[in-house]
Amino acid sequence: MNTSHKNILTSIAITGFLATSSQADTIVQWGADGGDTEIVTSGNADSSSTSTSYTAGNTITEPVDYYGGYDGSQTPLFNGSMEFERKLEVRDSVDGDYFGIAFNTGTASVNRPAGPESATRTAMFVWETANMINGGGEGKTITNFSSQSRLRNGGASDEDGRIRYLVEESGQFYISEEFELTAVDHPFNDVSVDPTSLSWFNYTPFSGDTIATETIGATDVSESLTFKDVSAVGLWTESRDSTTQFTGVFTRNFQVIAVSDPSDFRIVNIERIVVPGVGMEADTLSVSVRWNSSASKTYGVFASSDLADFSNELEDTWPGATGETTTSYTEQGLPIDTVRRFYRITDTTAP
């Protein structure tokens, strides 16, 4: 064993390391861009009647013969409430299975006053942290909302409708500006937007036993939102049909994307270990790198001697440690006289 090398290493450090920011995570995915025809495989999957009062922690979906091929990349369960009590519909369609509420604006009942004087129908659908994937919104910033929604096609030429997006931050719900849905031929309207580009308003969800009420603020409060560490996201829908027709908004794709905050994705420790040589073999150096991580992610580990060339890929799909908040990787067999070594960690989780 060469002790002179050990003495050198006590005075010379591995002087640099680097972690890149995380790639985007999908935290909510219902359906698919262009439609998923395998959500409902036979007939329909209606839920029991949904509530007119929003209660955190509830779910309104009942996946009986619903998302039978669920593999963890979708978010089939969600919460919600609406103006008048109706069933959530999940429908089989060649254009992509969809969910929504069909309101009858012409037939009066206890929970459904007849139109046209009360023909506008609204509903909200919310994915809370427990129903999200990839760790939800904790430690992340939302960067994109996308959806494909259409009017029910009740047959009225004057049917109209719109959608908005929802977010809950620090216990307060907010609702975005609205997006009008095309009435002619009732196509799926494709929206994909950065939430920071929108106007947002305070929102109080539905509350009430028979005819629920909600509150949408009049003041733009966008500057107070960070879209970080959100506890819920969702879709708000409204439609109107001034004739005695059904009306509603149906959605075949809803997706929310978030990016891990750079401050939460970093190398937290680096340790040098001298490995004694055996017999006539020289001592070698091992370096263990530890970073903040998630068990649901994989990581790439890259090394460089000069901070310019990180083409030395040590691992491309190193798994995040299960049950831990950090993960480590050890590079072995480095020459004992290594003076500089830089490391880059990247998020390589498949979308």
Buried (B, 14 or more C-beta within 10 A) or exposed (E): EBEEBEEEBEEEEBEEBBBBEBBBBBBBBBBBBEBBBEBBBEEEBBBEEBBBBBEEEBBBBBBEBBBEEEEEEBBBBBBBBBBBBBEBBBBBBEBBBBBBBBBBBBEEEEBBBBBBEBBBBBBBBBBBBEBBBBBBBBBBBBBBBBBBBBBBBBEBEEBBBBBBBBBBBEEBBBBBBBBEBEBEEBBBBEBEBEBEEBEBBBBBBBBBEEBBEBBBEEEEEBEEBEBBBBBBBBBBBBBBBBBBBBBBBBBBBBBBBBBBBEEBBBBEEBEBEBBEBEEEEBBBBBBBBBBBBBEBBBBBBBBBEEEEEBEEEBBEEBBBBEEEEEBBBEBEEBEBEBEEBBBBBBBBBEE
